[in-house]
C-alpha cells in the first residue's frame, strides 16, 4: 500500500497530526512483540526490515510466511477490538 493511501485514511479518520504511517508500524511492532507469540525475525521481516547481521542475512533466506500470516491475524483481531 502506498504511504499516500495510509495518510488519506489517517486524515479522513480524524487522526491527522496525531498519527503517522510510521506510528502504525510502531504500533504493530509493539503489539506483536508484546504478545511474545512470534519469532522476532518474523516480525522484522513483516516490517520489511533487513537483518543487521550481514553474515546471518546472507545465509538465512527464511520468509516466515506461515508465522507472518498468524501475526497479521492477531493484529487484525486487536485492531477490531480497538475500533468497537
C-alpha positions as CSV (number, residue, x, y, z in Angstrom):
1,X,0.0,0.0,0.0
2,X,1.3,3.4,-0.8
3,X,2.0,5.8,2.1
4,X,-0.3,8.4,0.5
5,X,-3.2,5.9,0.9
6,X,-2.4,5.4,4.6
7,X,-2.1,9.2,5.1
8,X,-5.5,9.7,3.5
9,X,-7.0,7.1,5.9
10,X,-5.4,8.9,8.8
11,X,-6.8,12.3,7.6
12,X,-10.3,11.0,6.9
13,X,-10.4,9.2,10.3
14,X,-9.7,12.4,12.2
15,X,-6.2,11.5,13.3
16,X,-4.2,13.9,11.1
17,X,-1.5,15.4,13.2
18,X,-1.8,12.7,15.8
19,X,-0.8,9.6,13.9
20,X,1.7,8.9,11.2
21,X,2.4,5.9,8.9
22,X,5.4,5.1,11.0
23,X,3.2,5.3,14.0
24,X,1.1,2.5,12.7
25,X,4.3,0.5,12.0
26,X,5.5,1.1,15.6
27,X,2.0,0.2,17.0
28,X,2.1,-3.0,15.0
29,X,5.6,-3.9,16.2
30,X,4.7,-3.2,19.8
31,X,1.5,-5.2,19.8
32,X,3.0,-8.3,18.2
33,X,6.3,-8.1,20.2
34,X,4.5,-7.8,23.5
35,X,2.4,-10.8,22.7
36,X,5.5,-13.0,23.0
37,X,3.9,-15.3,20.5
38,X,6.1,-14.7,17.5
39,X,9.7,-15.0,16.4
40,X,11.3,-11.6,16.4
41,X,12.8,-12.3,13.0
42,X,9.3,-12.9,11.5
43,X,8.2,-9.6,12.9
44,X,11.1,-7.7,11.5
45,X,10.6,-9.4,8.1
46,X,6.9,-8.4,8.1
47,X,8.0,-4.8,8.6
48,X,10.4,-5.3,5.6
49,X,13.5,-4.8,7.8
50,X,16.8,-6.3,6.7
51,X,18.7,-8.2,9.4
52,X,21.6,-6.2,10.8
53,X,23.9,-9.2,11.0
54,X,25.3,-9.4,7.4
55,X,26.5,-13.0,7.7
56,X,23.2,-14.2,9.1
57,X,21.4,-12.3,6.5
58,X,23.4,-13.9,3.7
59,X,22.5,-17.4,4.9
60,X,19.0,-17.0,6.4
61,X,16.6,-16.6,3.5
62,X,13.6,-17.6,5.5
63,X,10.4,-15.6,4.8
64,X,8.5,-16.8,7.8
65,X,5.3,-16.9,5.7
66,X,3.1,-19.0,8.0
67,X,4.1,-17.1,11.1
68,X,3.6,-13.7,9.3
69,X,0.0,-14.8,8.4
70,X,-0.7,-15.7,12.1
71,X,0.8,-12.5,13.4
72,X,-1.3,-10.4,11.0
73,X,-4.4,-12.3,12.1
74,X,-3.6,-11.5,15.7
75,X,-3.1,-7.8,14.8
76,X,-6.4,-7.7,12.9
77,X,-8.2,-9.1,15.9
78,X,-6.6,-6.5,18.1
79,X,-7.4,-3.6,15.8
80,X,-11.1,-4.7,15.5
81,X,-11.3,-4.7,19.3
82,X,-10.0,-1.1,19.5
83,X,-12.5,0.0,16.8
84,X,-15.6,-1.4,18.5
